[in-house]
Amino acid sequence: MNGAELDTYVVLVKLNGKDLYLDPGSAFTPFGMLPWTETAVAGLILDKNGGAWFQTPLPGSEASEIQRASRSATKTTPPGKNTWKTKSRK
């Protein structure tokens, strides 16, 4: 690992016996998740004994979900209203 590639800060929080990796500077990232550029990558964790290399966790596919919704009115014969919801997974 090249130390020059360490270009972001991730915080390790221990909560109820579980490790949570958080990036407080990432806007719109849900609690408990890291931005995709910070998942499954090597990092350096510092402690009183020096430090050690570790790898950030890779979330399951069920955690990566985007929901979009829209409503529209159209003129049809007979006049009607169409509403639909889409759900995509990445």
Kinemage of the C-alpha trace (Angstrom):
@kinemage 1
@onewidth
@group {chain A} dominant
@subgroup {mainchain}
@vectorlist {calphas} color= white
{ca met a 1} P 0.000 0.000 0.000
{ca asn a 2} L 1.282 3.422 -0.930
{ca gly a 3} L 0.815 5.897 1.914
{ca ala a 4} L 0.304 8.705 -0.619
{ca glu a 5} L -2.981 7.045 -1.625
{ca leu a 6} L -4.470 7.696 1.815
{ca asp a 7} L -6.551 10.674 0.743
{ca thr a 8} L -9.664 10.527 2.930
{ca tyr a 9} L -10.680 10.068 6.554
{ca val a 10} L -12.950 7.261 7.743
{ca val a 11} L -14.026 6.964 11.373
{ca leu a 12} L -14.349 3.586 13.094
{ca val a 13} L -17.139 3.606 15.693
{ca lys a 14} L -17.871 0.637 17.941
{ca leu a 15} L -21.602 0.538 18.685
{ca asn a 16} L -23.251 -2.340 20.564
{ca gly a 17} L -20.305 -4.618 19.775
{ca lys a 18} L -20.458 -3.843 16.049
{ca asp a 19} L -17.881 -1.912 14.015
{ca leu a 20} L -19.276 0.973 11.965
{ca tyr a 21} L -17.116 2.711 9.377
{ca leu a 22} L -18.333 6.260 8.753
{ca asp a 23} L -17.229 9.182 6.610
{ca pro a 24} L -18.721 12.279 8.246
{ca gly a 25} L -17.696 14.471 5.286
{ca ser a 26} L -19.752 12.585 2.682
{ca ala a 27} L -23.019 14.295 1.856
{ca phe a 28} L -26.104 12.172 1.181
{ca thr a 29} L -24.489 8.921 2.337
{ca pro a 30} L -26.859 6.925 4.585
{ca phe a 31} L -25.794 6.309 8.178
{ca gly a 32} L -23.608 3.227 8.472
{ca met a 33} L -22.506 3.249 4.825
{ca leu a 34} L -19.431 4.583 3.096
{ca pro a 35} L -19.349 6.161 -0.369
{ca trp a 36} L -18.612 3.530 -3.019
{ca thr a 37} L -15.106 4.934 -3.552
{ca glu a 38} L -14.301 4.058 0.074
{ca thr a 39} L -15.711 0.519 0.182
{ca ala a 40} L -13.524 -2.592 0.016
{ca val a 41} L -10.312 -0.539 -0.005
{ca ala a 42} L -7.223 -0.673 2.180
{ca gly a 43} L -6.779 1.795 4.994
{ca leu a 44} L -4.526 2.494 7.937
{ca ile a 45} L -5.992 2.386 11.425
{ca leu a 46} L -3.914 4.187 14.045
{ca asp a 47} L -3.795 3.181 17.700
{ca lys a 48} L -1.537 3.561 20.729
{ca asn a 49} L 0.698 0.736 19.435
{ca gly a 50} L 1.268 2.403 16.075
{ca gly a 51} L -1.122 1.205 13.448
{ca ala a 52} L -2.258 -1.612 11.221
{ca trp a 53} L -3.609 -2.019 7.702
{ca phe a 54} L -7.234 -3.039 7.281
{ca gln a 55} L -9.863 -3.226 4.556
{ca thr a 56} L -13.143 -1.315 4.698
{ca pro a 57} L -16.229 -3.515 4.459
{ca leu a 58} L -18.186 -4.105 1.277
{ca pro a 59} L -21.936 -3.766 1.903
{ca gly a 60} L -24.356 -6.338 0.561
{ca ser a 61} L -26.284 -5.588 -2.611
{ca glu a 62} L -29.493 -5.108 -0.604
{ca ala a 63} L -27.967 -1.967 0.956
{ca ser a 64} L -27.377 -0.301 -2.431
{ca glu a 65} L -30.805 0.832 -3.487
{ca ile a 66} L -32.088 3.942 -5.223
{ca gln a 67} L -35.775 4.797 -5.228
{ca arg a 68} L -37.327 7.275 -7.619
{ca ala a 69} L -40.957 8.264 -7.863
{ca ser a 70} L -42.826 10.483 -10.255
{ca arg a 71} L -46.390 11.470 -11.025
{ca ser a 72} L -47.728 12.797 -14.245
{ca ala a 73} L -51.056 13.585 -15.815
{ca thr a 74} L -51.631 12.856 -19.478
{ca lys a 75} L -54.456 13.492 -21.856
{ca thr a 76} L -55.730 10.248 -23.248
{ca thr a 77} L -58.993 9.005 -24.642
{ca pro a 78} L -60.688 8.722 -22.201
{ca pro a 79} L -58.869 11.235 -19.987
{ca gly a 80} L -56.888 9.518 -17.238
{ca lys a 81} L -54.191 9.962 -14.716
{ca asn a 82} L -51.060 7.836 -14.782
{ca thr a 83} L -48.954 7.285 -11.704
{ca trp a 84} L -45.985 4.975 -11.494
{ca lys a 85} L -43.118 4.171 -9.200
{ca thr a 86} L -39.789 2.761 -10.235
{ca lys a 87} L -37.241 1.020 -8.107
{ca ser a 88} L -33.719 0.233 -9.254
{ca arg a 89} L -30.880 -1.567 -7.561
{ca lys a 90} L -27.220 -0.959 -8.199
